[in-house]
């Protein structure tokens, strides 16, 4: 990999983790979706950069599938199925305030970095930064999932985690047989479709998409 | 022939998706499931003769262990399809039932593909698909409780799948370093001793946690009683009876990859995680108020028992695990048919709300008693024999503390189950006598046959298959 590509990739990785952290503090659901689209674009950019020299058709295919699935299809599915009013709403019930969320995300990024360093001691990787930022992205996505109760941000938390896993994956397993392409091409749009369908049903039946806050099914103790 | 097996449920799903097939959908689903069961049995018979059938090298293959799981999935699919026929017809006719059957067949398709695949990445995709294709079945009732259960099920199991995929990517990285490219069960086991310890350790932790969330190990089990109680009963039979086992199968097949490095203490982790699940589930069984949740907690307990026994890392332990897997699949699916019959007869899931079930529906009461005794592990049932085999394996492996705890909490769970069930069956009837739909009666009758027979008679073919399958696990 040439020095220019490596530096460009480092820039992409930096933007990737900043975007992921921004998702945890974005209150408006529409803004959270825009940030997810940017995060997916950055994952595709990293795949194109790593696949450019030497040429890896696996990585280029992964970049193309990511663009088609996560930048085009998923936002379209969610906008088509989830009522428009939901996208404009500010999620005020987020359980942690902005400074605390930023601090926790920063801590998770450092943990991801330390974990990646530990793994890289035993084996070389195509791009060490991808592994570190990928694991950090997965952990911050997990945090996003934990603090949100609205359906769409929770879905975006899962997808952000998956973007993190695949950002790490393209550095350590660039010729991984088909799984990433197939998963992104079929599983992820299906997931978005089902989540959007559930969110729409919840909105119609209960007047809310705050599905993460439902708690009627707890075990009762007399 | 093997490739045809998942194609029948897929074809049935396409048929049911076509408008105007409302009335035919239950029959088409049942017919597809019967053909699938026949083909699966034939495939298992063929595998026993040659030890492994490779359809597409490194992608699709069937051995005795995969064949055993395939037959169990097909068996539960067939009885659940029959039960669905009667269970849904009383509620409503029309488009929703047709779409239920289309989704039900797709769910069966995704599960049937798991044992047929030998490429680990594809197996992960199909494990994720089992969740995606069953979420809308869990939310079928479309009330607040069902939507909450479906949401929790989806979020927690997909969270697990995302954690597991990082573990799988690390495993592929570790394989790559050894110079091998066979990302299959056998390829991984052959290369495992040469894999770097930090990668293997991280992959083990991520995969156990990720797939463990889908199996329902404590503390990642919280979605399981919700989903397994809110879904329609035949779907619960599929989820509890076989879906959890199908994911446990993936963990079992990867066990020896990780056990190749003694520093990982795989056996100790399995025993510890398994015992925690058994203990917590047994205590939850005592205090639950919903009879479908009762059986769901029993699934957490059984998954824990199997993980504990798999942690013994001995051949006899593996035979016992697989025997327990068979006993659990047939008994737990039957328990959910009994629960479905009780719900049809009484209209409530509350244990306290059901009294005198014997007077309301003799069939539901009899099925509840039979299912409770079978899944609790009463003498004369398959789970009793498999649990005895697990105790024996534990004693031979000198795991005295684990066996002691296992014995205590299996007994606690047994009495917890029976206390609730006898409360429901006895007393004066609170609702008038109701007759169950004929397909439900047939499903209960057919489902009861293996529950009763396997406790007193182990067919030679099944015994041989268990031994061959345990050899595939190769502790």
Interface residues (C-beta under 8 A of the other chain):
Chain A: X115 X118 X119 X121 X122 X123 X125 X135 X138 X141 X142 X145 X151 X154 X158 X161 X162 X165 X168 X169 X172 X173 X175 X176 X177 X178 X179 X182 X183 X186 X187 X190 X191 X194 X195 X197 X198 X201 X202 X205 X206 X211 X212 X214 X215 X216 X217 X219 X220 X221
Chain B: X119 X121 X122 X124 X125 X128 X129 X132 X135 X136 X139 X142 X143 X144 X145 X147 X148 X149 X150 X151 X152 X154 X155 X158 X159 X162 X163 X165 X166 X168 X169 X170 X172 X173 X174 X176 X177 X183 X196 X197 X198 X199 X202 X225 X226 X229 X230 X284 X287 X288 X289 X293
